């Protein structure tokens, strides 16, 4: 009789920083999966950004390739699961005012941002947003 034991799945360690001012926008969480699954290869020190509109404000998302090639996974296409974990962490733990924030998975090569702002996609932001 052979016994196979799967290694327990360990959630990645997510580090995040919450913004402390700006537009309140907890509704941005609904766009996380779409954003994270839409990312393509990003060259080192470059980024990709995408904006989504809600009825009252916009949600700006970004993925920045800012860590070395020795990061896990290596730079290139961001890991969607890392992106989702990080941005869900921002949405769920920056709950005090829901200003958004940014973070990364420990050892990962990318930083992900979620930033609610006044206005709609394609419009200039109001000063101080």
Backbone torsions as a table, in degrees:
resi	resn	phi	psi	omega
1	UNK	NA	126.8	-178.7
2	UNK	-104.0	138.0	178.9
3	UNK	-117.5	128.5	178.4
4	UNK	-114.8	126.9	178.8
5	UNK	-114.0	124.5	176.4
6	UNK	-82.5	140.9	176.3
7	UNK	-66.7	137.7	-179.6
8	UNK	-62.9	140.9	179.2
9	UNK	-76.7	124.6	-179.0
10	UNK	-107.2	124.3	178.6
11	UNK	-66.7	142.1	179.6
12	UNK	-67.2	150.0	176.7
13	UNK	-78.3	120.3	-178.7
14	UNK	-105.8	128.9	174.7
15	UNK	-107.9	136.2	-179.7
16	UNK	-147.0	156.4	175.2
17	UNK	-127.1	133.0	-179.8
18	UNK	-94.7	139.4	171.0
19	UNK	-71.1	148.0	-176.2
20	UNK	-110.8	2.4	178.1
21	UNK	-155.2	165.1	178.1
22	UNK	123.8	-152.9	-178.8
23	UNK	-86.7	134.8	176.6
24	UNK	-80.9	129.9	-175.8
25	UNK	-157.1	63.4	179.7
26	UNK	-61.3	-24.2	-178.7
27	UNK	-64.4	-10.8	179.7
28	UNK	-64.3	-22.8	-179.2
29	UNK	-56.8	-27.3	-178.4
30	UNK	-67.2	-14.7	-177.1
31	UNK	-101.9	-2.6	-173.8
32	UNK	-58.0	-51.9	-176.9
33	UNK	-60.8	-42.7	-180.0
34	UNK	-61.0	-47.7	-179.6
35	UNK	-61.1	-52.6	-174.5
36	UNK	-63.4	-35.7	-180.0
37	UNK	-81.0	-8.4	179.8
38	UNK	-94.4	-6.4	-174.6
39	UNK	-69.7	141.5	176.0
40	UNK	-117.9	-175.9	-177.3
41	UNK	-56.6	137.3	178.9
42	UNK	-125.7	124.0	178.3
43	UNK	-69.9	152.3	178.5
44	UNK	-52.0	133.1	-179.5
45	UNK	68.5	20.0	174.9
46	UNK	-118.9	176.1	-178.8
47	UNK	-144.6	169.4	168.5
48	UNK	-129.3	142.8	-179.8
49	UNK	-135.1	153.4	177.6
50	UNK	-149.1	147.1	-176.8
51	UNK	-124.2	141.1	177.6
52	UNK	-128.6	142.4	179.1
53	UNK	-98.5	139.6	164.9
54	UNK	-109.0	173.5	179.6
55	UNK	-59.6	-27.9	-172.8
56	UNK	-115.0	-10.1	-178.4
57	UNK	-165.2	178.4	178.0
58	UNK	-115.5	158.7	179.0
59	UNK	-118.5	113.4	178.9
60	UNK	-96.1	127.9	178.8
61	UNK	-118.3	150.0	175.9
62	UNK	-148.1	152.7	173.0
63	UNK	-131.1	122.3	-175.9
64	UNK	-116.9	129.6	176.4
65	UNK	-92.1	100.0	-172.6
66	UNK	-129.4	3.3	-179.9
67	UNK	-115.3	168.0	-170.7
68	UNK	-65.6	165.6	178.3
69	UNK	-65.0	-14.8	179.4
70	UNK	-81.6	-1.6	179.8
71	UNK	-66.5	159.2	178.7
72	UNK	-115.3	121.1	-8.6
73	UNK	-71.4	162.0	179.7
74	UNK	-64.0	158.4	179.4
75	UNK	-55.4	152.8	-176.0
76	UNK	145.5	-114.4	176.9
77	UNK	-91.5	123.2	179.8
78	UNK	-61.6	144.4	176.8
79	UNK	-71.2	118.2	-177.8
80	UNK	-59.3	-37.9	-179.8
81	UNK	-64.5	-38.9	177.0
82	UNK	-65.4	-42.9	179.0
83	UNK	-60.3	-49.5	-178.6
84	UNK	-62.5	-44.8	179.0
85	UNK	-59.4	-45.3	-178.1
86	UNK	-65.3	-49.1	-176.0
87	UNK	-72.6	-31.0	172.6
88	UNK	-65.2	-38.4	177.5
89	UNK	-61.9	-43.6	177.7
90	UNK	-61.0	-47.2	-178.1
91	UNK	-63.2	-42.0	-174.3
92	UNK	-83.8	-26.3	-176.0
93	UNK	-109.0	-14.3	173.6
94	UNK	-94.3	43.1	-170.0
95	UNK	-79.6	-18.0	-176.5
96	UNK	-49.8	-51.5	178.7
97	UNK	-129.0	-6.6	179.3
98	UNK	58.2	44.7	176.8
99	UNK	-80.9	-7.3	-176.7
100	UNK	93.5	-168.0	-179.2
101	UNK	171.2	-165.0	-179.4
102	UNK	-148.2	162.8	178.4
103	UNK	-180.0	-173.9	179.4
104	UNK	-155.5	168.4	174.4
105	UNK	-90.7	131.8	-179.6
106	UNK	-51.5	127.3	-179.6
107	UNK	86.2	-6.5	179.8
108	UNK	-82.3	162.0	-177.0
109	UNK	-94.9	-1.5	-172.6
110	UNK	-127.2	147.2	170.1
111	UNK	-110.1	136.4	-177.6
112	UNK	-115.6	139.3	-178.7
113	UNK	-124.7	150.6	173.8
114	UNK	-137.0	119.9	-173.6
115	UNK	-139.9	102.2	174.6
116	UNK	-69.3	140.1	179.9
117	UNK	-141.5	155.3	176.9
118	UNK	-64.8	157.0	176.3
119	UNK	88.8	-170.2	-179.8
120	UNK	-124.3	161.8	-180.0
121	UNK	-53.4	134.8	179.1
122	UNK	89.5	-9.4	176.7
123	UNK	-98.5	153.6	174.6
124	UNK	-70.3	146.2	177.6
125	UNK	-77.4	149.6	173.7
126	UNK	-70.3	146.2	177.9
127	UNK	-55.5	136.4	176.7
128	UNK	84.5	8.1	-178.6
129	UNK	-81.4	NA	NA
